[in-house]
Each structure stands twice: as structure tokens, then as C-alpha cells.
Amino acid sequence: MKVTLPIGLLVTMVLSTATLLAQHSNLPGLSKTFLEEYQAASKEVAETKSADPYFTLQKKYPTGNEWIELEVSIGLVYGQRTGMVDPAKAVQYFTSSLKCYGLSEITYSQILMWRGNSQEQLGKIPEALNDYLRGLLECSYRDLSGGWPEIKNPYVTFYMNSSDPENDIRAADYNQYRRSIESQRFFLRQCWFLVDAVRRVTKKNPLSHEQIIELLAKLSPDSSRYEIIVGWLKSENKRPWP
């Protein structure tokens, strides 16, 4: 099956997934053994242009976060891997992944973007639109009004292999700060991509304020989010990162 991706969709997929692909699915508790096996399977997938190595590994890990990791990876193979793209299969595996308990907010939001991209490739515009709006609902619980956050150096220096008991605490505090900033940056980027995606799929038939509210109401009962999202969709969508 040959699939041609719109330029806007292709840019969205590449730019918005690069960081997360390097970090797997952000699931906790993945063992060193699994990660080593996963890397070997990923290499084999690239070499053979087949998802079979992931299916084989799933037989060894039929439950838990390892299984979810592989389910997401199979979805990405069918959603984005050159020469292997099959949007219908991608939707199947992304949908299965979204049913799993314990996905982080970032992972949940990213899978929605991936599934929306695949729905869009299939020409299923209402389904793609719903996924992009679901992603914006997730973004709306973050305060994204402060602009792109700078990562600052620690005020108090910490060192590797220090005997000072306070050193480890300072390192942990700073690492948590870095994770928080990276999370904020992710949602700023994600919001930009999602607003762009909504505008792309509704370009021929723009949505009114009332239609957006109606769609959001079907996805979430939290009406406090609706006007935030409408505001994003109706305002200039400036790229947040430098």
C-alpha cells in the first residue's frame, strides 16, 4: 500500500515525535534486559522492514509495560516507518495502546497525535479531528501562557561521586526541575502542532465557535476547558520555541 503524506502532516509527524521516539514510551519499570532486547529488535525491524521482531518479543512479554511499549512501537512502524506504512494497522495498535492503564500524560497526548495522523492519512477526518481535540484537552490542563521556558543552571553546584550527602539531594532536585521544564516544553510544542492539525483538517470546512464547543462536549464534560481551546484555535498560532 503506497501512502503519500501531505507536507504539513509529514512535518508535524517528524518534528513532534523526534524526542519521544528516543525515550521509548516514557513508561516506568522497563528492565535493562528488556531494553537491550528491544534495541536489538528495533535494529532488526529496520534491517528487515518487518514488524515481526516486535511481535516475537511480545510473546516473551505478554503483559505489563513491556507489552505496551511494544504495542506503541508496532503502531509507529505502521504509522511512520518508510516502506512499511499502513495507516489502518497503525490505528489498530495505537487504539490498543490508548486502552492501557498507566500511560503518562505525555505518552497519551503523543499517541493521540500519532493516531490522528494515521486517521488523517485514511481520509477519516472526523476521527482525526477528535483525536487532535483530545490532545488539546490534555494540553489545556497546563498553563501554557508563560512562553518558552529557559533551562537555568543550578544555583548550587553538585558533583559526580561526591561524599557530601546533600549533593545527591541537590542533584535530584535539579533533575526534577529539568524534567518539569522538558514537560512544559513538550506541551507547548504539542499544543502548537495540534492547533495546526485541527486547522489543517478543517481548512475546507472551518468550524464555528459553537461547533467546536459541541465537539469538545462529546469528548469531555469539563466545560472549563472549552473556551481555552477555542481561544487557541481562533488566535494566531505562533511557534513557541526559539
Buried (B, 14 or more C-beta within 10 A) or exposed (E): EEEEBEEBBEEBBEEBBEBBEEEBBBBEEBEEEBEEBBEEBBEBBBEEEBBEBBEEBBEEBEEBBBBBBBBBBBBBBBBBBEEBBBBEBBBBBBBBBBEBEEBEBBBBBBBBBBBBBBBBBBEBBEBBBBBBBBBBBBBBEBEBEEEEBEEEEEEEEBEEEEEEEEBEEBBEEBEEEEEEBBBBBBBBBBBBBBBBBBBBBBEEEEBEEEEBBEBBEEBBEEEEBBBBBBEBBEEEBEEBEE
